[in-house]
Amino acid sequence: MPQLLVCESTFWSSLDALSITIVSITLYFSSHLMGFSKSRPLFSSAARRLSKSPASYLLCRSWQHQPKFCPASTLAASEPVGASLSGANISIEKTATPKEKLPPTKLVFGHTFTDHMVQIPWNDTDGWLTPKILPYQNLSLDPATCVFHYAFECFEGMKAYKDSNGSIRLFRPDKNMDRMSKTAARICLPTFDHDALIKIIAELVKLDGDWIPSERGYSLYLRPTLIGTQASLGVAPPKSALLYVIMSPVGPYYPTGFKAVKLEATDYAIRAWPKGVGDRKLGANYAPGILPQRMAASRGFQQNLWLFGDEGYITEVGTMNAFFVFQLSDGKLELVTAPLDGTILEGVTRDSILALARERFDKDKWVISERKFTIQEVADHAKAGTLVEAFGSGTAAVVSPIKEISWRDQPISVPLQAGKETGTVAEQMAQWIAEIQYGEVEHPWSVLLN
Protein backbone atom coordinates (compact mmCIF):
# COMPACT_ATOMS: atom_id res chain seq x y z
CA MET A 1 0.00 0.00 0.00
CA PRO A 2 2.73 2.63 0.85
CA GLN A 3 4.45 2.04 -2.47
CA LEU A 4 1.19 2.60 -4.33
CA LEU A 5 0.48 5.79 -2.41
CA VAL A 6 3.80 7.30 -3.47
CA CYS A 7 2.64 7.48 -7.05
CA GLU A 8 -1.08 7.92 -6.40
CA SER A 9 -1.18 11.25 -8.26
CA THR A 10 0.14 9.64 -11.44
CA PHE A 11 -2.11 6.64 -10.94
CA TRP A 12 -5.36 8.62 -10.56
CA SER A 13 -4.57 11.15 -13.26
CA SER A 14 -4.30 8.31 -15.75
CA LEU A 15 -7.90 7.20 -15.15
CA ASP A 16 -11.14 8.54 -16.57
CA ALA A 17 -14.30 9.02 -14.46
CA LEU A 18 -15.68 5.54 -15.20
CA SER A 19 -12.40 3.88 -14.23
CA ILE A 20 -12.19 5.92 -11.03
CA THR A 21 -15.74 4.83 -10.19
CA ILE A 22 -14.92 1.16 -10.73
CA VAL A 23 -11.71 1.33 -8.69
CA SER A 24 -13.49 3.22 -5.90
CA ILE A 25 -16.27 0.63 -5.67
CA THR A 26 -13.61 -2.10 -5.53
CA LEU A 27 -11.86 -0.22 -2.72
CA TYR A 28 -15.12 0.13 -0.84
CA PHE A 29 -15.79 -3.60 -0.79
CA SER A 30 -12.14 -4.47 -0.16
CA SER A 31 -12.19 -2.23 2.89
CA HIS A 32 -14.54 -4.71 4.54
CA LEU A 33 -11.92 -7.45 4.02
CA MET A 34 -8.69 -5.63 4.83
CA GLY A 35 -9.96 -3.17 7.41
CA PHE A 36 -10.91 0.43 6.83
CA SER A 37 -7.89 1.88 8.64
CA LYS A 38 -5.51 0.18 6.22
CA SER A 39 -7.41 1.13 3.09
CA ARG A 40 -8.36 4.63 4.21
CA PRO A 41 -5.47 6.61 2.61
CA LEU A 42 -6.09 5.26 -0.88
CA PHE A 43 -9.84 5.27 -0.38
CA SER A 44 -9.75 8.95 0.63
CA SER A 45 -7.67 9.71 -2.44
CA ALA A 46 -10.26 7.93 -4.58
CA ALA A 47 -13.03 9.91 -2.97
CA ARG A 48 -11.27 13.20 -3.68
CA ARG A 49 -10.86 12.28 -7.32
CA LEU A 50 -14.32 10.84 -7.57
CA SER A 51 -15.95 13.92 -6.04
CA LYS A 52 -14.90 15.80 -9.17
CA SER A 53 -16.61 13.31 -11.46
CA PRO A 54 -20.29 13.17 -12.47
CA ALA A 55 -20.62 9.77 -10.78
CA SER A 56 -19.70 11.07 -7.34
CA TYR A 57 -23.14 11.69 -5.89
CA LEU A 58 -24.69 8.48 -7.21
CA LEU A 59 -21.89 6.37 -5.81
CA CYS A 60 -21.96 8.20 -2.52
CA ARG A 61 -25.69 7.49 -2.12
CA SER A 62 -24.84 3.81 -2.36
CA TRP A 63 -22.44 4.25 0.58
CA GLN A 64 -24.93 5.95 2.90
CA HIS A 65 -25.72 2.76 4.79
CA GLN A 66 -22.05 2.89 5.87
CA PRO A 67 -21.54 6.64 6.49
CA LYS A 68 -18.09 6.13 8.05
CA PHE A 69 -16.77 5.08 4.63
CA CYS A 70 -18.16 8.14 2.84
CA PRO A 71 -16.24 11.43 3.07
CA ALA A 72 -18.51 14.28 4.12
CA SER A 73 -17.26 16.40 1.22
CA THR A 74 -19.04 14.14 -1.25
CA LEU A 75 -22.35 14.26 0.60
CA ALA A 76 -22.89 17.93 1.37
CA ALA A 77 -21.32 21.35 1.27
CA SER A 78 -17.77 21.85 2.46
CA GLU A 79 -17.07 22.77 6.05
CA PRO A 80 -17.54 26.53 6.58
CA VAL A 81 -14.41 28.54 5.84
CA GLY A 82 -13.56 32.13 6.64
CA ALA A 83 -15.91 34.45 8.46
CA SER A 84 -19.37 33.36 9.58
CA LEU A 85 -22.41 35.36 8.57
CA SER A 86 -22.96 38.16 11.09
CA GLY A 87 -25.78 40.63 11.57
CA ALA A 88 -23.70 42.87 13.85
CA ASN A 89 -22.24 45.28 11.29
CA ILE A 90 -24.69 45.87 8.46
CA SER A 91 -23.74 48.50 5.90
CA ILE A 92 -26.80 50.57 4.94
CA GLU A 93 -27.06 52.84 1.90
CA LYS A 94 -30.47 54.45 1.54
CA THR A 95 -31.94 55.23 -1.85
CA ALA A 96 -31.88 58.82 -3.07
CA THR A 97 -34.85 58.20 -5.36
CA PRO A 98 -37.70 56.45 -3.52
CA LYS A 99 -40.23 54.73 -5.75
CA GLU A 100 -43.86 55.72 -5.99
CA LYS A 101 -46.09 53.22 -4.21
CA LEU A 102 -49.10 51.69 -5.92
CA PRO A 103 -52.51 51.68 -4.25
CA PRO A 104 -52.92 48.32 -2.47
CA THR A 105 -55.76 47.31 -4.79
CA LYS A 106 -53.44 47.63 -7.81
CA LEU A 107 -50.79 45.25 -6.51
CA VAL A 108 -50.02 42.14 -8.59
CA PHE A 109 -48.11 39.32 -6.91
CA GLY A 110 -44.36 39.65 -7.49
CA HIS A 111 -44.52 42.65 -9.83
CA THR A 112 -43.75 45.54 -7.48
CA PHE A 113 -40.56 45.76 -5.41
CA THR A 114 -39.51 47.94 -2.50
CA ASP A 115 -36.77 50.58 -2.44
CA HIS A 116 -34.02 48.42 -0.94
CA MET A 117 -32.46 44.97 -1.03
CA VAL A 118 -29.83 42.95 0.84
CA GLN A 119 -26.62 41.71 -0.77
CA ILE A 120 -24.12 39.47 1.06
CA PRO A 121 -21.16 38.10 -0.95
CA TRP A 122 -19.33 34.91 0.03
CA ASN A 123 -16.12 33.29 -1.18
CA ASP A 124 -14.25 30.17 -0.17
CA THR A 125 -11.29 32.14 1.17
CA ASP A 126 -12.84 34.89 3.27
CA GLY A 127 -16.22 33.34 4.02
CA TRP A 128 -19.17 35.70 4.42
CA LEU A 129 -18.42 39.36 3.76
CA THR A 130 -20.17 42.42 5.21
CA PRO A 131 -23.95 42.38 4.70
CA LYS A 132 -25.12 45.39 2.72
CA ILE A 133 -28.56 46.98 2.48
CA LEU A 134 -28.57 48.88 -0.80
CA PRO A 135 -31.02 50.60 -3.13
CA TYR A 136 -32.84 47.99 -5.22
CA GLN A 137 -30.67 47.44 -8.30
CA ASN A 138 -29.67 45.07 -11.06
CA LEU A 139 -27.01 42.44 -10.55
CA SER A 140 -23.93 42.36 -12.80
CA LEU A 141 -22.79 38.79 -13.57
CA ASP A 142 -20.37 37.29 -16.05
CA PRO A 143 -22.08 35.25 -18.82
CA ALA A 144 -20.10 32.23 -17.60
CA THR A 145 -21.48 32.50 -14.06
CA CYS A 146 -22.31 29.00 -12.83
CA VAL A 147 -25.87 29.84 -11.73
CA PHE A 148 -26.81 30.33 -15.40
CA HIS A 149 -25.40 27.00 -16.55
CA TYR A 150 -25.75 24.52 -13.69
CA ALA A 151 -28.60 25.94 -11.56
CA PHE A 152 -26.62 26.70 -8.42
CA GLU A 153 -29.60 28.54 -6.95
CA CYS A 154 -32.04 28.20 -4.06
CA PHE A 155 -34.55 30.53 -2.49
CA GLU A 156 -37.19 30.99 0.19
CA GLY A 157 -40.65 32.49 0.32
CA MET A 158 -41.78 34.19 3.53
CA LYS A 159 -43.86 37.18 4.57
CA ALA A 160 -43.91 40.18 6.87
CA TYR A 161 -47.22 41.48 8.25
CA LYS A 162 -48.40 44.69 9.86
CA ASP A 163 -50.65 44.26 12.90
CA SER A 164 -53.45 46.54 14.09
CA ASN A 165 -50.94 48.60 16.12
CA GLY A 166 -48.74 49.19 13.08
CA SER A 167 -46.04 46.86 14.34
CA ILE A 168 -44.29 44.50 11.90
CA ARG A 169 -44.24 40.74 12.36
CA LEU A 170 -42.54 37.78 10.66
CA PHE A 171 -44.15 34.34 10.58
CA ARG A 172 -41.91 31.44 11.64
CA PRO A 173 -38.72 32.77 10.00
CA ASP A 174 -36.64 30.09 11.73
CA LYS A 175 -38.36 27.43 9.59
CA ASN A 176 -37.46 29.25 6.39
CA MET A 177 -33.84 29.66 7.47
CA ASP A 178 -33.54 25.99 8.35
CA ARG A 179 -34.98 24.89 5.01
CA MET A 180 -32.83 27.32 3.02
CA SER A 181 -29.67 26.16 4.77
CA LYS A 182 -30.50 22.50 4.05
CA THR A 183 -31.17 23.34 0.41
CA ALA A 184 -27.92 25.30 0.10
CA ALA A 185 -25.92 22.39 1.51
CA ARG A 186 -27.54 19.99 -0.95
CA ILE A 187 -26.13 21.91 -3.94
CA CYS A 188 -22.76 22.82 -2.38
CA LEU A 189 -23.60 26.45 -1.67
CA PRO A 190 -22.49 27.97 1.65
CA THR A 191 -24.63 27.57 4.73
CA PHE A 192 -25.10 30.41 7.21
CA ASP A 193 -26.03 31.38 10.74
CA HIS A 194 -29.84 31.38 10.85
CA ASP A 195 -30.25 34.02 13.54
CA ALA A 196 -27.85 36.35 11.75
CA LEU A 197 -29.79 36.20 8.49
CA ILE A 198 -33.09 36.75 10.32
CA LYS A 199 -31.59 39.86 11.92
CA ILE A 200 -30.37 41.17 8.56
CA ILE A 201 -33.76 40.53 6.95
CA ALA A 202 -35.47 42.25 9.90
CA GLU A 203 -33.38 45.39 9.34
CA LEU A 204 -34.36 45.42 5.66
CA VAL A 205 -38.04 44.95 6.50
CA LYS A 206 -37.97 47.76 9.07
CA LEU A 207 -36.26 50.09 6.59
CA ASP A 208 -38.96 49.46 3.99
CA GLY A 209 -41.75 48.94 6.50
CA ASP A 210 -43.93 51.65 4.97
CA TRP A 211 -44.29 49.38 1.92
CA ILE A 212 -46.44 46.97 3.94
CA PRO A 213 -50.12 47.84 3.42
CA SER A 214 -51.97 48.17 6.71
CA GLU A 215 -55.15 46.47 5.49
CA ARG A 216 -55.93 42.94 6.68
CA GLY A 217 -54.97 40.36 4.06
CA TYR A 218 -52.00 42.36 2.72
CA SER A 219 -48.37 41.61 3.46
CA LEU A 220 -44.78 42.01 2.28
CA TYR A 221 -43.47 38.97 0.43
CA LEU A 222 -39.77 38.31 1.14
CA ARG A 223 -37.56 36.40 -1.28
CA PRO A 224 -34.14 35.42 0.14
CA THR A 225 -32.08 33.95 -2.71
CA LEU A 226 -28.66 32.30 -2.82
CA ILE A 227 -26.75 31.83 -6.08
CA GLY A 228 -23.37 30.56 -7.14
CA THR A 229 -21.42 33.39 -8.78
CA GLN A 230 -18.15 31.81 -9.90
CA ALA A 231 -17.52 32.51 -13.59
CA SER A 232 -16.56 29.07 -14.84
CA LEU A 233 -17.97 26.39 -17.11
CA GLY A 234 -16.48 23.64 -14.99
CA VAL A 235 -18.98 21.55 -13.02
CA ALA A 236 -17.77 21.96 -9.45
CA PRO A 237 -18.78 23.57 -6.13
CA PRO A 238 -18.81 27.36 -6.62
CA LYS A 239 -15.94 29.25 -5.04
CA SER A 240 -18.07 32.36 -4.70
CA ALA A 241 -21.74 33.04 -4.02
CA LEU A 242 -24.21 35.84 -3.39
CA LEU A 243 -27.07 35.85 -0.93
CA TYR A 244 -29.59 38.56 -1.67
CA VAL A 245 -33.06 39.47 -0.44
CA ILE A 246 -35.74 41.38 -2.33
CA MET A 247 -39.25 42.25 -1.16
CA SER A 248 -42.62 42.75 -2.83
CA PRO A 249 -45.87 44.09 -1.33
CA VAL A 250 -48.75 41.73 -2.08
CA GLY A 251 -52.49 41.64 -1.65
CA PRO A 252 -54.78 38.82 -0.51
CA TYR A 253 -54.62 35.70 -2.68
CA TYR A 254 -58.44 35.61 -2.80
CA PRO A 255 -59.50 39.28 -2.67
CA THR A 256 -63.20 38.45 -3.01
CA GLY A 257 -63.21 35.22 -1.00
CA PHE A 258 -62.09 31.64 -1.61
CA LYS A 259 -62.19 30.28 -5.15
CA ALA A 260 -62.00 26.49 -5.19
CA VAL A 261 -59.90 25.00 -8.00
CA LYS A 262 -60.14 22.06 -10.38
CA LEU A 263 -57.12 19.78 -10.69
CA GLU A 264 -55.84 17.32 -13.23
CA ALA A 265 -54.32 14.21 -11.62
CA THR A 266 -50.99 14.10 -13.45
CA ASP A 267 -49.04 10.91 -14.03
CA TYR A 268 -47.60 11.73 -17.46
CA ALA A 269 -45.04 14.00 -15.76
CA ILE A 270 -43.35 13.59 -12.37
CA ARG A 271 -42.53 16.52 -10.08
CA ALA A 272 -40.05 14.66 -7.86
CA TRP A 273 -38.84 11.16 -7.05
CA PRO A 274 -37.30 9.27 -4.11
CA LYS A 275 -33.70 10.21 -3.27
CA GLY A 276 -33.99 13.26 -5.51
CA VAL A 277 -34.33 16.93 -4.52
CA GLY A 278 -38.11 17.37 -4.34
CA ASP A 279 -37.75 18.27 -0.66
CA ARG A 280 -35.45 21.20 -1.42
CA LYS A 281 -36.50 24.68 -2.52
CA LEU A 282 -34.46 24.85 -5.71
CA GLY A 283 -35.40 27.03 -8.64
CA ALA A 284 -34.63 24.02 -10.82
CA ASN A 285 -37.64 22.22 -9.31
CA TYR A 286 -40.11 24.80 -10.59
CA ALA A 287 -39.48 25.41 -14.29
CA PRO A 288 -40.16 21.76 -15.32
CA GLY A 289 -43.65 22.00 -13.81
CA ILE A 290 -44.76 24.88 -16.03
CA LEU A 291 -45.39 22.84 -19.19
CA PRO A 292 -47.62 20.23 -17.46
CA GLN A 293 -49.51 23.11 -15.79
CA ARG A 294 -50.10 24.74 -19.18
CA MET A 295 -51.25 21.40 -20.57
CA ALA A 296 -53.69 21.01 -17.68
CA ALA A 297 -54.89 24.60 -18.16
CA SER A 298 -55.60 23.91 -21.83
CA ARG A 299 -58.06 21.26 -20.64
CA GLY A 300 -59.77 23.57 -18.17
CA PHE A 301 -57.87 22.82 -14.96
CA GLN A 302 -56.13 25.34 -12.72
CA GLN A 303 -53.36 23.05 -11.51
CA ASN A 304 -51.79 19.59 -11.46
CA LEU A 305 -52.26 17.04 -8.72
CA TRP A 306 -48.87 15.36 -8.90
CA LEU A 307 -48.93 11.56 -8.73
CA PHE A 308 -45.99 9.22 -8.33
CA GLY A 309 -45.42 5.61 -9.33
CA ASP A 310 -47.70 2.97 -10.76
CA GLU A 311 -49.66 3.12 -7.50
CA GLY A 312 -50.57 6.78 -8.12
CA TYR A 313 -49.36 8.13 -4.79
CA ILE A 314 -50.49 11.72 -4.19
CA THR A 315 -47.55 14.04 -3.55
CA GLU A 316 -48.26 17.75 -4.08
CA VAL A 317 -50.70 20.06 -5.83
CA GLY A 318 -49.06 22.58 -8.15
CA THR A 319 -46.36 24.12 -5.96
CA MET A 320 -48.25 23.44 -2.73
CA ASN A 321 -48.57 20.62 -0.23
CA ALA A 322 -51.82 18.65 -0.50
CA PHE A 323 -54.29 17.80 2.29
CA PHE A 324 -57.36 15.54 2.20
CA VAL A 325 -60.06 14.83 4.78
CA PHE A 326 -61.64 11.36 4.89
CA GLN A 327 -64.38 9.94 7.08
CA LEU A 328 -63.21 6.62 8.48
CA SER A 329 -65.23 3.49 9.14
CA ASP A 330 -65.23 4.15 12.90
CA GLY A 331 -66.79 7.57 12.37
CA LYS A 332 -63.62 9.56 12.99
CA LEU A 333 -62.28 12.09 10.52
CA GLU A 334 -58.74 11.81 9.13
CA LEU A 335 -56.71 14.81 7.98
CA VAL A 336 -54.03 13.31 5.78
CA THR A 337 -51.05 14.64 3.84
CA ALA A 338 -48.11 12.93 2.17
CA PRO A 339 -45.09 12.14 4.40
CA LEU A 340 -41.74 13.89 4.26
CA ASP A 341 -40.00 11.08 2.41
CA GLY A 342 -37.66 13.22 0.32
CA THR A 343 -40.12 13.93 -2.49
CA ILE A 344 -42.26 16.46 -0.59
CA LEU A 345 -41.27 20.05 0.17
CA GLU A 346 -41.08 20.71 3.89
CA GLY A 347 -43.74 23.40 3.73
CA VAL A 348 -43.90 25.89 6.60
CA THR A 349 -47.67 26.21 6.14
CA ARG A 350 -47.94 22.41 5.97
CA ASP A 351 -46.11 22.11 9.28
CA SER A 352 -48.29 24.85 10.80
CA ILE A 353 -51.53 23.13 9.75
CA LEU A 354 -50.41 19.80 11.17
CA ALA A 355 -49.32 21.39 14.45
CA LEU A 356 -52.56 23.36 14.85
CA ALA A 357 -54.67 20.32 13.99
CA ARG A 358 -52.88 18.17 16.55
CA GLU A 359 -53.18 20.89 19.17
CA ARG A 360 -56.74 22.10 18.59
CA PHE A 361 -58.79 19.34 16.96
CA ASP A 362 -60.75 16.98 19.22
CA LYS A 363 -58.53 13.92 19.59
CA ASP A 364 -61.57 11.69 20.07
CA LYS A 365 -62.92 12.72 16.67
CA TRP A 366 -59.82 13.29 14.54
CA VAL A 367 -56.83 11.35 13.26
CA ILE A 368 -53.94 13.47 11.91
CA SER A 369 -51.84 11.48 9.45
CA GLU A 370 -48.66 11.89 7.45
CA ARG A 371 -48.75 8.80 5.26
CA LYS A 372 -48.74 7.60 1.70
CA PHE A 373 -52.12 7.49 -0.01
CA THR A 374 -53.23 7.11 -3.61
CA ILE A 375 -55.58 8.72 -6.07
CA GLN A 376 -57.48 5.43 -6.06
CA GLU A 377 -58.08 5.82 -2.32
CA VAL A 378 -59.44 9.32 -2.94
CA ALA A 379 -61.71 7.99 -5.71
CA ASP A 380 -62.94 5.19 -3.45
CA HIS A 381 -63.79 7.65 -0.68
CA ALA A 382 -65.60 9.88 -3.16
CA LYS A 383 -67.64 6.93 -4.43
CA ALA A 384 -68.49 5.88 -0.87
CA GLY A 385 -69.41 9.44 0.14
CA THR A 386 -66.59 9.64 2.69
CA LEU A 387 -64.41 12.18 0.90
CA VAL A 388 -65.00 15.26 3.06
CA GLU A 389 -62.61 17.93 1.79
CA ALA A 390 -59.33 18.67 0.00
CA PHE A 391 -57.04 21.70 -0.21
CA GLY A 392 -53.50 22.83 -0.94
CA SER A 393 -51.29 24.79 1.46
CA GLY A 394 -48.46 27.25 0.88
CA THR A 395 -47.04 30.66 1.75
CA ALA A 396 -48.79 32.63 -1.00
CA ALA A 397 -52.37 31.47 -0.47
CA VAL A 398 -52.10 29.77 2.96
CA VAL A 399 -54.84 27.37 1.78
CA SER A 400 -56.35 26.73 -1.66
CA PRO A 401 -59.62 24.73 -1.61
CA ILE A 402 -60.15 21.98 -4.22
CA LYS A 403 -63.55 21.24 -5.74
CA GLU A 404 -62.78 18.68 -8.44
CA ILE A 405 -60.05 16.29 -9.58
CA SER A 406 -59.95 14.78 -13.04
CA TRP A 407 -58.44 11.29 -13.08
CA ARG A 408 -58.36 9.17 -16.20
CA ASP A 409 -60.84 11.59 -17.78
CA GLN A 410 -63.34 11.00 -14.97
CA PRO A 411 -64.23 13.75 -12.45
CA ILE A 412 -63.88 13.23 -8.72
CA SER A 413 -66.11 15.75 -6.97
CA VAL A 414 -64.81 17.21 -3.71
CA PRO A 415 -67.48 18.55 -1.30
CA LEU A 416 -67.57 22.22 -0.29
CA GLN A 417 -69.64 24.02 2.33
CA ALA A 418 -73.07 25.09 1.14
CA GLY A 419 -72.80 28.52 -0.46
CA LYS A 420 -69.03 28.67 0.01
CA GLU A 421 -65.98 27.89 -2.11
CA THR A 422 -64.17 26.09 0.69
CA GLY A 423 -64.43 23.24 3.16
CA THR A 424 -64.56 23.73 6.92
CA VAL A 425 -60.97 22.65 7.67
CA ALA A 426 -59.39 24.92 5.05
CA GLU A 427 -61.50 27.83 6.26
CA GLN A 428 -60.62 27.19 9.90
CA MET A 429 -56.90 26.84 9.18
CA ALA A 430 -56.85 30.04 7.13
CA GLN A 431 -58.46 31.88 10.04
CA TRP A 432 -56.20 30.44 12.73
CA ILE A 433 -53.01 31.10 10.79
CA ALA A 434 -54.03 34.65 9.84
CA GLU A 435 -54.79 35.46 13.47
CA ILE A 436 -51.23 34.48 14.34
CA GLN A 437 -49.65 36.22 11.35
CA TYR A 438 -51.37 39.54 12.08
CA GLY A 439 -50.76 39.36 15.83
CA GLU A 440 -54.43 39.08 16.74
CA VAL A 441 -53.55 36.03 18.83
CA GLU A 442 -50.23 36.01 20.65
CA HIS A 443 -48.20 33.01 19.55
CA PRO A 444 -44.48 32.12 19.46
CA TRP A 445 -44.68 31.68 15.68
CA SER A 446 -45.24 35.44 15.27
CA VAL A 447 -41.94 37.29 15.63
CA LEU A 448 -42.39 40.97 16.49
CA LEU A 449 -39.76 43.31 15.03
CA ASN A 450 -38.77 45.99 17.54
Salt bridges, closest charged atoms under 4 A:
GLU8 OE1 - ARG48 NH2 3.94
GLU156 OE1 - ARG179 NH2 2.63
ASP163 OD2 - ARG169 NE 2.92
ASP178 OD2 - LYS182 NZ 3.30
GLU203 OE2 - LYS206 NZ 3.02
ASP208 OD1 - HIS116 ND1 2.83
ASP210 OD2 - LYS101 NZ 3.53
GLU264 OE2 - ARG299 NE 2.63
ASP279 OD2 - ARG280 NH1 3.58
GLU316 OE1 - ARG271 NE 3.38
GLU334 OE2 - ARG371 NE 2.91
GLU346 OE1 - LYS182 NZ 3.56
GLU346 OE2 - ARG280 NH1 3.77
ASP351 OD2 - ARG172 NH1 2.89
ASP351 OD2 - LYS175 NZ 3.92
GLU370 OE1 - ARG350 NH2 2.73
GLU370 OE2 - ARG358 NH2 2.88
GLU377 OE2 - ARG371 NH2 2.68
GLU377 OE2 - HIS381 NE2 3.92
GLU427 OE2 - LYS420 NZ 2.95
GLU440 OE2 - ARG216 NE 2.75
GLU442 OE2 - ARG169 NH2 3.29
